[in-house]
Amino acid sequence: MTLTASMPAALSAEWEPVGAYSLRASLNPLQCGPRDPTVVFADGAVWLAFRNDDGAATLRLTQRGSLRSSVVHATAWGPGAAPAVECVPRLIGLFDDWDAFDSPEYQERLPELARKGRYLQPGLRLPATGRMLDAVVRVILEQKVTGLEAKRAWRYLVTRFGDPAPAARGAPRQLRLPPTPEQWRRVPSWEWHRAGVDSKRSAAALRAAGVASGLERLAALDAAGVHAGLCSIPGIGVWTAAEVLQRTHGCPDSISVGDFHLAAFVGAALTGRRTDDAGMLELLEPWAGQRQRVVRMLYASGFRKQAFGPRLSPEDHRRR
């Protein structure tokens, strides 16, 4: 990696991924809906705004070349530009090793749908942000509500209480930094209500913000340590911990036990019949250590379970 000054207060670097790589597919899980103000896909680039120990940073990522021979270019602005560039390989999944998963011996052991998913998305890597509080609050907002409700709440709260991202050439106007722990703690109760966030989720988010320094230290631990640390916080359970690990550590084995749809999806994909969490874990046991990769490939295959009954509708708590 070579750092070069590309403009005042900006740093740039380039990496050549080994093997097939897709920047868009790899970073897509980090975006909380298409209107997420912290992660914006625009004009062939991925824009991210976040903070690190040195301060705020705006990061622009682009990929040039083909799927199997490409260059990822990063440019960062702001006081946190240097650490932002240094974290890029981990952030975009370049350290995520799929060699064992992609070996012929392992592929033979996989279900047909997982092999199909890998064929359709050979460039997918698991990203790792290393930023605990941002992920924890976002996932808390996703607890026991529809994706539409969670995305709206995240967008509303970040837009209203986060700061503008450091100025950068060509940056989308909507790009903003997630709130700091202090900013989260200052969100009034009525603003949580306007965001459609009930008292249980807002209380859990505030508790997380109150122990933010401890949360950030979890970034250096392994998956078991992170899981234990997160579950020690009231309002954070196994589902939330698993979802956070997928984003912060790119954990290849993290399974979202307690998810409203996942167990039924995995059961339908692997056996043609829905199952519960215990049944899902039993079905995935042959691929322990790689279960998250298997689940991602099942989704990538395009398989969708049969829907029964009405869809869960968003509830509007704001006028209650």
Order of alpha helices (4+ residues) and beta strands (2+ residues): beta-beta-alpha-beta-beta-beta-beta-alpha-alpha-alpha-alpha-alpha-alpha-alpha-alpha-alpha-alpha-alpha-alpha-alpha-alpha-alpha-alpha
